[in-house]
Amino acid sequence: MSRSAPSPAPDDGVSRPRRSLVVSAAIGAAVMAAVDEIVFHQVLGWHHFYDRSTTGVGLMSDGLLHTGELLALVAGFFLYADLRRRRALAPAHAWAGFFLGLGAFQLFDGIVDHELLRLHQIRYGVDVTPYDWAWNVCGLLLLLAGLALGVRAARRTRAPAP
């Protein structure tokens, strides 16, 4: 039995800017979740994802966060690979999405998890104000970088080719 090449997808070669942005945003959010979980939860040991219970529950919540982050990374990279395979990846939009995902996760964590839900704080036993400001300002800068890259990519997409 001979193996034939897979039939080309109907959209081969057609750039998918929106899909490139969304897929890369998922990867960006997962990467920032990984950085948060590895650096602040594991290496520095400043907190767990959920700190309002026992240490065991805190460790379990970190495990669930890690599981979600890994699933998002794997799914994101499968979708990214599919875009590349179809020659539909829009790199400028993908970079914009990546930075949007980084910033969106960080701001969500800083505002919703830390301030509104109070699942955990960045640190305990110290004045967290400078930590909160640094965390949220960095998240805002990442989000603004993603927005700027997205606007630039959209302008390039709309501009007629020379």
C-alpha positions in Angstrom: 0.0 0.0 0.0 1.5 3.3 -1.0 1.4 6.4 1.2 0.1 9.4 -0.5 0.8 13.0 0.6 -2.0 14.5 2.6 -4.3 16.6 0.5 -3.7 20.3 0.8 -6.1 22.2 3.0 -8.5 24.5 1.1 -6.9 27.6 2.7 -3.3 26.8 2.0 -1.3 30.0 1.5 -4.0 32.3 2.7 -2.8 34.4 5.6 -5.0 34.1 8.8 -4.1 37.3 10.8 -6.9 36.9 13.4 -6.2 33.2 14.0 -2.5 33.9 14.2 -3.2 36.6 16.8 -5.5 34.4 18.9 -3.4 31.3 18.8 -0.3 33.3 19.8 -2.2 35.1 22.6 -3.0 31.7 24.1 0.7 30.8 23.9 1.6 34.1 25.5 -0.8 33.7 28.4 0.5 30.1 29.0 4.1 31.3 28.9 3.4 34.1 31.5 1.5 31.5 33.6 4.6 29.3 33.5 6.9 32.2 34.4 4.7 33.1 37.3 4.3 29.5 38.5 7.9 28.6 38.1 9.6 31.8 39.4 7.2 33.0 42.1 5.5 29.8 43.2 8.4 27.3 43.0 11.8 29.1 42.9 11.1 32.0 45.2 8.3 30.2 47.1 6.4 33.5 47.7 2.9 32.1 47.3 0.7 29.4 45.9 -2.1 29.9 43.4 -4.6 29.6 46.2 -3.2 30.6 49.6 -6.4 30.8 51.7 -6.2 27.2 52.9 -3.6 24.6 53.9 -0.2 24.1 52.3 -1.5 20.9 50.7 -4.4 22.8 49.0 -1.9 25.5 47.9 0.3 22.9 46.3 -2.6 21.2 44.6 -3.8 24.6 43.2 -0.3 25.2 41.8 -0.5 21.7 40.2 -3.8 22.6 38.6 -2.4 26.0 37.4 0.6 24.1 35.9 -1.7 21.6 34.2 -3.8 24.3 32.7 -0.7 26.2 31.5 0.8 23.1 29.9 -2.5 22.2 28.2 -2.7 25.7 26.8 1.0 25.6 25.6 0.5 22.2 23.9 -2.8 23.2 22.3 -1.4 26.6 21.3 1.7 25.1 19.6 -0.4 22.5 17.8 -2.6 25.3 16.4 0.5 27.3 15.6 2.1 24.4 13.8 -1.2 24.0 11.8 -1.0 27.6 10.8 2.6 27.1 9.6 1.7 23.9 7.8 -1.1 25.6 5.9 1.2 28.6 5.2 -1.4 30.7 6.9 0.6 32.2 9.7 0.7 36.0 9.8 4.0 36.5 11.8 3.3 40.2 12.7 -0.1 39.3 14.1 1.3 36.3 15.9 3.9 38.5 17.7 1.2 41.0 18.6 -1.0 38.1 20.0 2.0 36.7 22.0 2.6 40.1 23.8 -1.2 40.6 24.3 -1.4 37.2 25.9 1.6 37.9 28.2 0.2 41.2 29.3 -3.4 40.0 29.6 -2.4 37.1 31.9 -0.3 39.3 34.1 -2.9 42.0 34.4 -5.7 39.4 35.1 -3.5 37.8 37.7 -2.6 41.1 39.3 -6.0 42.7 39.3 -8.5 39.8 39.5 -6.5 37.1 41.4 -4.6 39.5 43.7 -6.9 42.4 44.3 -10.5 41.3 43.6 -10.6 37.6 44.6 -7.6 37.8 46.9 -6.6 34.2 46.0 -3.0 35.1 46.9 -0.7 38.0 47.2 2.7 38.5 45.5 4.4 38.2 48.8 3.5 38.0 52.5 4.9 39.8 55.5 5.9 42.9 53.6 4.2 45.9 52.1 2.9 44.5 48.8 2.2 47.9 47.2 5.5 48.1 45.3 5.2 44.5 44.2 1.6 45.1 43.0 2.6 48.2 41.1 5.6 46.5 39.5 3.6 43.5 38.5 0.7 45.4 37.1 2.8 48.1 35.3 4.9 45.4 33.7 1.6 43.6 32.6 0.3 46.9 31.2 3.5 47.5 29.3 3.4 44.1 27.8 -0.3 44.6 26.8 0.5 48.0 25.3 3.4 46.5 23.3 1.0 43.9 22.0 -1.6 46.5 21.1 1.1 48.6 19.3 2.3 45.5 17.4 -1.3 44.7 16.5 -2.0 48.1 15.1 1.2 48.0 13.1 0.4 44.6 11.8 -3.1 45.6 10.9 -1.8 48.7 9.0 0.6 46.6 7.1 -2.1 44.1 6.2 -4.4 46.8 4.9 -1.6 48.7 3.0 -1.4 47.7 -0.7 1.7 45.8 -1.7 4.2 48.0 -3.6 
